[in-house]
Amino acid sequence: MTNITNFPDFLTLGLVFTSLNDFQTFLTDLGITIVVVVVLYILCFYVLRFWLRQLSTDLPLVTLNVSRFPVVAIALAVGIKISLGTLPSENQFPVLQKVLSAFIVVIGTYWFAKIITEVLIYFLKDYAEKSEAMWDDVVVPILATTLPVIIYLVGGLLALQSLGIDLTGLWVAFGGATFVLGFALKDILANFFSGLVLLIDTPFRFGDVISLPNGSIAVIKNIGLRVTNLYLIDTHSEMYIPNGALEGQQIVNLSRPTSHYYYTVSIPLQQMSIRRGRSK
């Protein structure tokens, strides 16, 4: 037998096995994996699809369509890893094992990101249209933009770690930078998350008339992610309140439970003008 032990594992893939039995076992396990994947593919993406079409919502069907490629790719990669695990230790190709692990992490990351962008965002938009939630124009675009970036960043780091690259220092630096930024931007982040809470809980919405703790009457003009814009009726002016401060105040919504609100306006009249009007 030719001695190839000095070559890297990825160059010896498929060239030599220690025995014919090991090779047959590998092929048998690989064949079983392919058959199982094909059967699951037929059951999930044909039989299950037919049943999901009978449901009133499209959410399960969208999830199934998004999962078609990732599920097959992950199942095949896992099957190959299991098949390689049946070989003797000298023929298990550790480099290929690491590559397959990284491949599984990458596909899983892609799958999770697609679930977020095409399933969760679809659900949030549909829910916002059926309720009074005002997040469809503000919160949903932010989630659709930021969540995939975070998922791909974490998935990329995990894939590199699966390849055997030591990322301990990078994780520590990333955690330290996150802590420093969070402490430096704590007020902005507090207002940001307060704005998200106001948009999701909807204690008031655009056009509602509210009573502030100081007795002022205001109309909601806009609820932003950092501040809320109010129109003060008494002073005919606008006021901007940080969402963190607004969330902690006791606000009376005069437009709930009905949208009718009556406001009394006092108009002073001079007594001389009234007498002249009567004499005419």
C-alpha positions, 0 to 999 in steps of 0.5 A: 500500500502506498504511504500517504500519511505525510499528506494532509487529510483533505488530500487523502479523501476518497483515496485509501481506506484501511480495509474494504469493510470500512469502505463498505460500512461508510458507503452503507451509512451514506446510502442510508442517510441519502434514503432517509433524507429523500423520504423526509423530503417527500413527507415534509415538502409534498405530503405536509405541504398539501395539508398546510394548504388547507389551513386558514393562515399562510404562515406555516406554508411560508415556513416550509418553503423557507426551510426546503434547502436548509433542512436538506443541506443540514441533513446531508451534512449530518449524515456524512459526519455520522458516516465518517464517524464509523471509520477508524480514527486514522481515517476519520478526516478531522479536517473534513469533519471541521469543514462539515461542522462549519457548513452546518453552522453556516446553513443553520445561520442562513436558515434562522435569518430567513425564518426571521426576515420572511416568517417573523416579519410577515407575522408581525406585519399581519398582526399589526394590520389586524390590531392597533399596534403601530410597529409596522412602519417603525419597529418592523423595518428596524427588526428586518434590518438589524436582526439578520446582521446580528445573526450572521455576525454570531453565526460567522464567529461560530463557524470560524470556531467550528473550524478550530480557530480560537476566538476566545480573545475576540469574544472577550473583546466583543463583550467588553466593547458591548458593555462600554457602548451600553454604558455610554449610550444607556440614556439613548438605549433607555429611550429607544426601548421605551419607544418600542414599548410604547409602540407595542403596548399602544397606550395611545396613538396618533391623534389621541388627546392626553392629559399630562401630569401638570394638567396640560392637554396635548395631542399625540403627533408622532411616537418616535423611537427616541422622543414623542412629539406632542401638540399643546392645545393651551399654548398652541405649541409643540413639545418633545418628551423623551420616551423614557420620561414619558413612559414613567409618567401617569398619562390620562388618555382622554380619547379612550374608550371613545374618540370623542373629546370636548374642550371648553374654550373661554372667549372674553367679551368686553361689556361695552361691546355687548351693550352696543350689540343690544342697542342695535 
